């Protein structure tokens, strides 16, 4: 199912637990919304937005990767990394941004 903007429940998922349930139910890990944004883009965006507020939990993204989510293009990945680092104002936040960068770069290794 999709909402008016083409978003699926998996795009709106905020946790590993809900990802797990949705993926087991057959959710399309590579679906795109009406604007062309992917499931990974939505969930990575939420994670990036959490930097500085709470420690990012990569389990939800790990489940997407294990389910065969398509890697973002290199330019998109670099933009996400830049955004993550722009959210970091303190040493611990920078560690979170670096952790996100390391997670994302695993697609290209």
N, C-alpha and C positions, 0 to 999 in steps of 0.2 A: 504494500500500500504506500501511497505517497500523499503528501499534503499539497496545498495549492502552489507551492514553490518547487515541487518535485522532490522534496526531501523525504527520505525513507526513515523508518525508526532507527536503523543502524547509524544514520548520519547524526541523529539526535542523541545517541547513546553517550553516556558520560562515565561508564564504568566497565571494568572487565567482566563483571557478573552479567550485566545486560548484554554486552557483546557476545558472551558465551551462549546465552539463551537464543539471541537473534541468529547467530551463525548456525547453531544446531537446528534451528527452525528453517534454515535455507536462505537467509538473507543474502542478497547479492553484495559481495564485498567490494565490487568494482562499479557499483551504480553511480550515476552522476545526477545531480539535481538539474533544474531547468537552466541554471547559469553555467553548467558544465563542471561544477565543483564535485570532487569525489568524496567518498566516505572518509578516506584518510585525510583529506584536506580539512574536513569539518572537525574530525577528532584531534588532529594535530593542532588546529587553531585553538581549540578549547585548552589543550595542554599548554600551549605557548602562553595563553592568557592567564594561566595559573601561576606562571613563574613569578615569584615575588610574594605570592599569597599562600601557596602551599606547595609541598614537594611534589613534583610531577610523578605520576604512576604510569609506567610504561607498559604495564601488563595488558591494558586494553589495546594498545597499539601492537603489542607482540601478538595478540590473538588475530588481529587483522593481517599481519604479515604471515603468520602461520597458515591462514586461510587463503593465501594467495593474492593479497592486495597488490595491485600494480604500483611499482615505484613511481614517485613523481619525477617529472623531467628534472634534469640537473639544475636548470635555472630556477624552477619552482623550489627545489630543495634548498638552494642557496638563499632564496628570498625568505623561506621559513627560518633558516638558521640565523639570518640577519635580524629577523623580527624577534626571535628568541633572545638573542644577545642584547637587543635594544630594550628588552623588558628587565634586564639585570642591572640592578643598582648597587648591589652589595656582593661580597665574596660568595656567600651561599647561593644567591640567585645566579651568579655567574657559573657556579658549579652545576646548577640545574640546566642552564642554557647549554653548557658544554656536554652534559649528559644527553640532552636532546640531540645535539649535533652528532654525537657519537652514535646514537641509536639510528638516526636518519642515514648516516653515511654507510651503515652496514648494508644498505641496499646496493651500494656501488662497489663493494669489495668482492 
